[in-house]
Amino acid sequence: MLEHQQPFAPLIQGGDTTFVAMSDIQMTWLSGWGFLLLQSPSESALQDALMSHTGLRLPAPQTVSTRGDYALLWLTPKEWLLAAPASETESLQAALTRQMATCLAAVIDMSDALAVCELSGTRCADVLMSGCTLDLHADTFPSGRCSRTGLADIPAILWNPAREPRAVRCIVDRSHARHLRDWLADAAGCPGLPPAQ
Amino acid sequence: MKGNEWRLANGGRIDRTRPLAFEFDGERYWGFAGDTLASALLANGVRIVGRSFKLHRPRGLVGAWCEEPNGIVQLGDGARTTPNLKATQVELRDGLSARSVNCWPNARSDAFAPLQLLGRLMPAGFYYKTFMWPSWHMFEPAIRRAAGLGTAPREPDPDRYEERHEQCDVLVVGGGPAGLAAALAATRAGARVILADDRPALGGALQETKRIDGAAALAWTAAVERELRTAPNARVLTRTTAFGCYDHNLIALSEKLSEPESAGLRERLWHVRAAEVVVAAGAIERPIVFADNDLPGIMLASAAMTYAAQYAVRPGRRAVIVTSGDSAYEAASTLQTAGVEIAAIVDTRAEPGEAASLARSAGIRVMAGYYPVRAHGGRAVKAIEIGQIGAAAGRINEGSARRLECDLLCVSGGWTPSVHLFSQAKGQLRYDPERAALLPGPGPKSFHCAGAAAGNLALHHCLTDGFAAGREAAKAAQATRDAGRSPTTDVELAATTAFWASPQSSHRKAWVDFQNDVTRGDLELAVRENLRSVEHVKRYTTTGMAVDQGKTSNMNALAILAELTGTSIPQVGNTTFRPPYDPVTLGSLAGRHVGAFYHPLRRTPLDRWHAAHGAVLEDFGGWLRPAWYAGERRHRDDCIRAEKRATRTAVSLFDGSPLGKIEVRGPDAAVFLNRMYYNGMKTLAVGRGRYGLMLNEHGIIIDDGVCLRLAEDHFLVSTTSGGAGRIFAGFEEWLQCEWPDLTVLVTNVTSAWGNIAVAGPRARELLERLETDIDLEPDAFPHLSIRCGRLEGVPVRIARVGFTGELSFEINIPAGYTTALWERLLAKGADLGVLPIGIEALQELRTEKGYLHVGTDTDGRSIPADVGMGALLAKKSDDFVGRRSLERSDAKRPDRLQFVGLEAQDPGTVLPVGAHVIADATTRNASQGYVTSSCMSEALGRSVALGLVQAGQARTGEAVHVYSSGRTFPARIVSPRWYDPEGHRLNA
């Protein structure tokens, strides 16, 4: 068997997933997540499949529905992103694919394609809004909201997971993870990070 | 301390405990914290602060803020030097060093000053008429030096610039009384408010002597500022200019932060999306046009008042005030309090009313019904000649001429509201003859103009107007809490009449635009030459251009044009207001998009391995990829040769992860792809792949790659690296906009999979050493097919495709396993001579094989027939994107550029890429095409090249010449398939 690396693995040294740790802002790669991209025009069939395997409801546009360790992000009118513990993605993919076999659906494992960085602290919105046109203040981007947008000149999905503590998750293509890290750390004015190459 | 002999003993908003030393034009001076460079220069008695643009006339300060046309300076030196700043806006700091632009060695004694004597020879447009032969470009450098502004730094900017996006309910532009009242009302109503003001402190033009709500004006300002700064729903930005309004109320603000010499953040560019905008940007006073009105010592009445009141500087000893309205009377009284002798107030109105009576009772001489005829003086104003307005137009009453001695002449020709943002937002302006101003007319509902920007000059109007605008804006944004009542003050006199230019100012030295040296005579010339449109006159005379964008000159120019053309100001119209309102630095606009953040680079899952193993990484289509592996062999060519040799004779690994991978599934997937590809895809068997071209609607090749069929209703489309996003977006567009009837899902899975190409005669041998359930034998797994299975226990998709011309397996593996698989392949293949190869080797290998590279061997005109695939068109009966364009006569022209091989006569010569193919080596008069790819091939023992040549395919075997940079190489047109043309190695 081959050793598996998480999408942010090339960016960290010695297991420390936190790359900015300032008093008012912290940035950390989230590990252990798996992602399934769900596409289907058959919403009710997908809803049934999700309900029976995760207990999740399809979220309203630009929101996230959560249950236990699962979260379901609305992406487009026929596209959702299911976040689940990495250990469960393979079986979930198989189960959902099986149940959706009779209608058109794609259940695609994107675990290795996406890197997730969580920002927390009082300066979250300030730092993100230096490179994102969305209004990300806590009252206008409350917990349970998500949005497909542009951040730091790359495509990103932003997700506010909880009311407290204040945090925003940025989900980006793994190929952009290095750019995102360098850009975010620079935006935060983090003194400890080596200059971007 | 010496100096500052023009400083008043008391007053002003300067900090007398903090003296600051500075340098101007090489001389050392000092001022106080709170000074601008301009006020400090005035306090030190410096009267000449600049030289005019064209004629190098000595010029003094005219304004006190952004309207200043003359005091243009270059600040600092080295990498942080900043050109073309207005001295009136430069905050004084210790050690500041400034020099006047457009003069040498300094503004006081400028070597170009004799140009003034040639003024008569240099009217408007003289450049266009004079410097025509042999070419303008011959004269341009010298003219730019003589008539130029500051110089740009040569070193990269060491400072940091930031961007910030923000949204709000109400953006208030301007922090004067109207803006403060508006922000107060909107904040109290509960709206999310941003108040932006370009000055270091709020208050705008508020004078200390005023009282608002019973408090001193400045105490009121401080209280409002405190309330706004502590409110959770308001943000106050000072030193922040709202310089542009763009679509959907996107307002751009430029915020200046630290001193230039301090490390760190220098400026921040705000992109504010505002539901409602209150424009309370104030108004700018106008000069009056008369002969020699540009002498140092002639300044706007409001500026003189600001210098005295705010900076405690006495701008002169004996002043004459020339005005057409009430506001300058306040300046007179302020100056008088500051110890300036007021020789007279010259009021162009015959009956100036109450303001004049009040002045007279205060002992000031008021000469009503007089106007300025000409100023006298050399390097500074000494006197003003005035005359009584006569019955006959253009004449003064006989015997009414007077001469008033003065060293300060304050002028006030009325006020121009700063309606720039409103106008940029497509608000219309209307001319109000009573206030002699262009005022905001019908405009966007979300724009509210208030105070002086709406033509209401009096303080009591500004307060009530601003408060109402703020409340209204908040209400429009659904913030309706009770805002309380408006702040109040005493009723003020603020009447004015139109007075633009002295009737006898038809003089070549009556200046309309100080900064660009445009006189009334220049406007007359333009009209004589039949330039009637205000836009044409502006461009011909340059009035209203440059750093100040005509803030003091535009209205006077319009009025004079109206007079000269016998029309009215509304008929003349006004030039377009465009951003920026005030100059913005390029650094601010660039923000953090510099260096590594200029363009985000993508990295493959093997990025860290490549970097640790000597790869030379370069940007290929937005991906950072190994160009070659330097390893222990230092020389680039040696490395590439070894990488190629390993591929041709043993086995190599190539990181193909950026290769675009798009999954297409659904019952209509085959129909859909058959429409997207030039090649037929309907008949593709499950488990097989087919090379295909994708065209745009013009029939032009935009991408190529292998399309693989995983199941009856499931395809995997390979696109060029870097093309995945574009092609995926194209798929979605066709499906969503053109063919919603097709039941198809497309997914871009590029990054989910790592991709390793194992190529070379021993590729199968290497793969067989790994544990897999896929049968790798040629019969079971032929060229152009795909198999899904497990490799070393991990699910993979292996395709028999390649770009090298050798036996090749492309392994697609979940991206997280890529590095582990790569390392295992290297370990298992060490005895086979396996090597990792970079892009350079791959490009040479595919050039030898004659595989075309879209974008390198094709250009924006190439169609399938040009690359030898024209025959397929007749075989495909279904429609596809680009089909109709291939039927155009142009697509069938016989002389199209076609993809061919080019064989240099000397096998040791590598034909230069980009070299032209020519028929006749002696005349070289027509290019018949060019070399697109070229390299030395060890495998073939000679150089190889590909190219695009006119009618190339029919000319196989023909001798041609290849020309580059003065050298000509004899060559022959051949088939592009140099290496293994039968494909034995590929199909092994």
Interface residues (C-beta under 8 A of the other chain):
Chain A: M1 L2 E3 H4 Q5 Q6 P7 A9 P10 L37 Q39 S40 P41 L104 A105 A106 I108 D109 M110 S111 D112 A113 L114 D126 M129 S130 G131 C132 T133 L134 D135 T140 A152 D153 I154 D173 R174 S175 H176 A177 R178 H179 D182 W183 D186 A187 A196 Q197
Chain B: E162 E163 R164 H165 E166 Q167 H271 R273 R592 H593 G595 A596 F597 H599 P600 L601 R602 R603 T604 P605 D607 R608 W623 P658 E663 R665 G666 P667 T743 L745 T747 V749 T750 S751 A752 W753 E792 G793 V794 P814 A815 G816 Y817 T819 A820 L821 R824
